[in-house]
C-alpha cells in the first residue's frame, strides 16, 4: 500500500487499508468474472517470443527443480474455471498472519507504526480462517522475535539445486525470424549467500570491479574496430532469493552473418582477461569509477521512491542480508577500496570467468535469427568447436 506524507500521520489509515485487503476482501463473483479477462490477457502475453525465450532458458537452468512447473500465472484452464467460492477457500486458508511478513518503508515514526500494526493485525488468529484448514494447521512453526525471515521454515516444496554439475540439457537454442541478433549465454549455478558482514560488501566490490574490467575491455574492442566481430560481451551475477541460487553468466552477442567470429573472438577476450588479468593503472581507474558510482548513488538517495527501497528491504529479508543505505555503502566503500589489491582482483577474475574460459562451459544457451538467415546451422558441436578455437591468441 502506497501513501503520500501530508501534514498529519496517515500510518493508521494505511495499516487499516492493508488489513482490509489481507483479511476482509469481499471476493464477489462479478469481480472475479471481470478480472478473469485481464488475467487471461496476462497469460497470453507470456506466450510472446521474449517470454518463450526466457522460459526455455529457465527450464534449462532449473530442470532438476520444481520451479519450471510453478510459474505464478498458473494454467489457462484454471484461470477460466475459478469461481469466487474457490478463491474464497484459498484466501481463508492461506491469508493468515503465520504466512505473512509486514514491511514498512517511509518517513515515519517506527514505534507509531508498530503500535498501529499490533492493534490492527493482532486481532487476527495466527492460523487459517477456513474450517478444514484449521483442523490440519499445527501452528507454532513461525519463529517470533527477531528471527530473520530467511531462517523461517520453508513452506511448500524444497528447492534443491545440482551445483557444480552440468544441467540435464547442456545446450539449448531458440531460432526465430523476429530475433535480430545472435547471442550465446554461458552460465553456471552457484549457492546463494546472504550479505550481512563487511567482507560481503568487500567481495561484492571485487565482483563489480571484475565485471567492469570485462565490460570496459570488450566495449573498447567494439569502439576501435570498423567491423567488430561481436557487438557485446556482458557479464551478469544474478543473486535470486526466489530461485535460491546465483546465476553466474556471460553473454556474447553479434551480427547474424558473423556469429562464428562473435563466439570465437568474444570467448577469446574472456580468456585473455581470465589468464592475464588487469594492470595496476587499469585497476586504479576501475576503483575510481566504482567509488564515483557509490558517491552518485548517495547524492541521489533522497530522490528514489519508497518502492525501490521496499524491494531492496524485502530482498534483504529473504536472503538474510543486511540493509544498507546508499550513504552507508559510500562511506564503507571509501574505507574498503584501498585494501583491494591487484592480486586479489585478478584472483577473483579467475574464479568468476573460469567456467567460460576453460573451453568446456557447463551450460550453453543460444538465440539466433531463423536458420535461413544465418551463415550455417548453429549446433552444439559447432559452438563448442569455436569456443575451443578461442584458445588461439588468448
N, C-alpha and C positions, 0 to 999 in steps of 0.2 A: 504494500500500500504506500503510495507516494503522497506527500503533503508539502505545502509551502509554509515557510515560517512567517507568521504575522506578528502583530503586537502582543497577543496573548498566546499561551501554550495551547496547542491543539493535540497534544500527545494522547490525552484521554479519548478524544474523538476518534483518532486514527486507530488506537488499540481496540476500541469498541467495534469499528468497521471491520477490522481484521478478524475479530471474534465472530461477528455475524457471518462472514464468508466461510470461516473454518467450521462452524458448528450449527448455523441456523439457516442454511440455504434452503429455499422452498422447493427447488427441483420440480417444476411443473412440466407436464407432458408437452405443452405448447412451446415451452422454452427449449426443451430437448429437441423437438422437431425443427425449430427454427435454426438451432445451432448445428444440426446434423449436416446441412448443406455446406456450411463453412468448413467443417472438419473434413468432409469428403473432398472439397477443393484442395485443402492442405495435403490430403493423402495423394491426390492426383499430381500435385506439384512434386512429390517425391519420386515420380516416375520420369522426370526430365533427365536430360543427358548428364548434367553435373551431379545429380543425386545418384544416378546409376553408377557413375564412375566412383564416387565416394563410397557407395555401398559395396562395390566389388573389392575395393581396397580394404575396407573394414572387414569384410568376410575373409580376406586373405590373412590379415594380421591377427584376427581373433577367432579363427576357425575352431581352436581347441576349447573355446569357452562357450557359454550360453548367450553371450552378448549379441551375435548376429541375429538371433531369433527373438530378441527383446527390444525391437525398435519402439519408441514411445507411441508412435502414431497408431499402432495396432493393425488389425485386419479389416479390410473393407467390408466384409460380410458382417462383422460385429458392429461396425460403425452404423451400418444401415439398420441393424436389428435392435440395438439397445433401447430399452424403454426407460421411462422415468423411474419405475419401480426397480429396475436393475441398477441404475445409478444410485438410487437412494440406499439400496442394500450395501453397495460398495462404500458409499460415503459414510454410512453409520458404522461400518466395520473398521475402516482404515483411518478415518479422520478423527484421531484422538490424541491427546497430549503426549502419550507414550511414543507416538510415531512422529513427533514434531520437534522442531528447534526454532526458536524465535531469534531473528537478527534485527537489530535496531541500529541505524546509521543516521546521524544528523547532528545539528547544533541544538542540543537539548541537555537537560539535567538527567543523568543516568539513574539517580535514585528515584526521581519522579516517574521515570519510565518503568522501572522495576515495580514500583507500587501499583501503577495502573495495570500492569500485566498480571501481577499477583491477584489483585482484586477482581479482575475480569475473567482471566483464564483459570484461576484457582477454583472456580465453582464447578468446573467440568470434571467428571470421573476420568481417571487416567487411562482406562481401557476403552474398548469399543462400546458403542451405544446399542448395536444390533444384538438382539437376544441370543441368537445362535453363536455369534462370535464371542459373547460374554462367557458362555459356558466353556469355550475352548481356550479362552485367554488366561494364561497363567499369571501374567503381571510380574512386576518387580524386576524385569530384565533390563531396564533402562537406568544406568547409573545416575545418581543425583550429584549435587555439589559441583565441584569444579572439574569433574572428569571430562576431558575433551571429547568432542563428538567422534573424532577418529578412533577412539577407544571403545565406542559403544559396540555391543554385539551386532553382527551382521544380520540383517533381516532379509530373508529370501535366499537365493542360491549363492554359494560362494563363487567368486571369480578366480579361477586357478589358471595361471599362465605357464607356458613352457618357455622359460627364459633360457637364453644361451643356445637354443637349437633352432634349426630352420623350420619355417611353418610347413604345414601339410602340403601346400602348393607354393613352391618356391618362386614360380613365375606366373604372373597374371598380366593380361593385356586387354585394352579396350580400343577398338578402332572404329571410327565413325567419320562420316563426311563433314560433320559440324565441328570436329576437332581440328583446329588450325595449325597446331604446332606439336612437334614430337616432344615427349618428356619421359625420362627414366627416373624412377624413385627407388633408392636403395634404403632399406630400413632394418633396424634391429630393435628388439624389445628389451627393456631393462626394468628392474624393480623400482617401484615408487618409493621415494623417501621424503618425509616432511622437512621443511626448512625452519628449524627452531633455534639454531645456535649460530654464533658468529661465523664459525667455519663454513656453514651452509651458504652464507652470503659470499664469503670468500671464494668458495667453489663455483658459485653462480657467476661471479665476475670472471673467473677463469674461462668458463664456458662461453660467456659473451665475447670475451677477447678472441677466443678461438674462432667463433662464428664470424666476427668482424674481419679477422685476418683472411679467411676464405672468401668472404664477400668482396672485400676491397681488391684482392688479387684478381679474382675472376672478372670483376667489373672492369678493371684496368685492361685486361686482355681483350674484352669486348670493345672498349672505347678506342683502343690503339690499333685495332685491326680493321682494314677496309672491308673484308669479308670474313667476319668471325665464324669459326666452325660451330660454336654454341652461342646461344643468346643469354644464358644464365646458369649459374651453379649456386643453389641455395640450400643452406643447412637449417634444419628445424629440430628443436629438442622439446617435444610436446609432453608436458607433465600433466597427466589426466587422472584426477581423483575418481571420476566416474568409471573409467575403464580399469583403474587400479594398476597403472603401469606408466612407463615412459616410452615414447616412440622417438628413437634417435634416427633421423632420416636425412638423406641428401638427394636433391632433385637436380638432374641435368636436363636442360631444355635446348631445343634447336629447331632450325627450319626443317620442314618435311623432306626437302631434297638433300639435306646434309646430315641426316640423323646418325649415320655411321661415324662421321667425323665428330659430331657432337658427343657421342658416347666415348669415343677413344680419347679425344682431347680434354673433355671435361673431367673424366676419371684421372687422366694424367696430371691435371692441375691439383686434384685432391691428393694424389700420391706424392707429388713433389712437396706439398706443404707438410704432409704427414711424415715424410722421410727426412726432409732437410730443415723443417721448422721455419721460424721467422728470425729476423735480425734485431739487434738492440735498438736501432733507430726506429724500426717499424713498431716495436713494442711500445716505445715511448709515445709515438703518435697515437697508437690504439688506446693507451691508457688515458691520454689527454682527451681524446674523443669521448671515451666512456664516461669520464668524470664530467665532461660538459653535458652529456645526456642526463646524468643524475642531477646536475645543477638546474637544468632547464625544467625537469620534472618537479623539483622542489619549488621553483619560482612560479609554476603554473598550477600548483596543487589546489589553490583556492578556487580555480575555475572549473575543476572537474565535478560533474554531477554526482549526487549521492549514490545513484545507481551503480556507478563504476566502483565506488568504494564497497558497496554492498556485495557485488560479485566477488571482489577480492577477499572480503572477510569470510564469505561462505566457502570459498575455495580453501582458505587457510584452515577453517574449522574441519573441513572434510579430510584434509591431508595431514592434520596435526602440525601445521606450520604456524609461526608467529607473525602477526600482522605488524608491518612497519609503515609509517607514513613516508612520503617522498622526502621530507626533510630529514627524518631519521636515517633513511637509506643514503642520502647525500653525505651526511656527517660521518657515517660509518665508512662509506667508500673512501673518503679523504684519508681516514686512518689506515685502511687496509691496502689500498692500491700500492703504496711504496713497498710493501712486503712481497708483492708478486714479481718474481724474477723470471728471466728469460728461460732458464732451465725448467721451471715449474710450468710455464705456459706451453712450451714445446712438448713436455711430457703429457700434458692434458690433450694437446692436439693429437698425439698418437693414440690416446685412449678413445677419443671421440670419433676419429676418422679411420681408425684401423680397419673396421669392418668393411669399409668401402674401398680401402686401398690395398687390401691383401689379395685381390684378384678373384675372390670367391664370396661375394656378399650373400648373406642368407636369403634375403627377400628382394625380388625384382618386380616392379610394377610399371608397366608401360602404357602410355596413352599416345595414340597416333592417328593421323588422318586415315581415311579409308584406304585400303591396301592398294587400290589402283592409283592413288595419288602420292604414294611414297616410293622411293627407289628400293625395290626388293622387299621381300617379306621380313617382317620383324618377328624373329623367333628367339626362343631362349638360347639356343645354341649359338646364334649369330651375336646376340647381345653379350653373352659370356666370352665369346672369342674376341670381341672388340675390347672388352674390359681387360682381358689378358694382354692384348696388344698394347695397352696403355703403359705397360712396363717399359717399353722402349722410349727413351728420352726422359724418363722420370728421375 
